[in-house]
Amino acid sequence: MTPAAPTPVAAPPASDLAATWQHILLLHTRVENKLAAALQRRHGIGLSEFRALGHLAASPTSELRMQELADKVGLNQSSVTRLVARLSTADFAVRDLCPDDKRGVYTVITETGRTRYAEASRTYEETLSAALEEAKQADPQLAAALTVLGAAR
């Protein structure tokens, strides 16, 4: 006698909250792809570089410790080291040792980096606005998710 195959159990329906979250994740992916393509095509930088330059430009001292930059950009230490190397190669940032703690390393934005960030910011804002509007028009569920996000502000 062969054992009977288990009866498949239907997955419970997603809650409204879970469904909304899934739509937000879909929206995030679509928008991030558009932002990444526009920044790379028009300015030769990726999203991580753009965001790192933004955090550095917003810093009152124009610099951040490597770990602080990693936290702000959402990268691990190894990835932020490679990111800063790319910024340094492009003359957008330099590495600097902490005068009080020689183990501490800072990333400092250069004027070239500040200029590139300012130029890319316009592209970022335009692309973000267009991508969100396109998402609203193309998918009523994404439009609803954006409405929920707007209400959460």
Buried (B, 14 or more C-beta within 10 A) or exposed (E): EEEEEEEEEEEEEEEEEEBBBEBBEBBEEBBEEBBBEBBBEBBEBBBBBBBBBBBBBEBEEBBBBBEBBBEBBEBEEEEBBEBBEBBBEBEBBBBEEEEEEEEEBBBBBBEEBBEBBEEBBEBBEEBBEEBBEBBBEEBEBBBBBBEBEEEEE
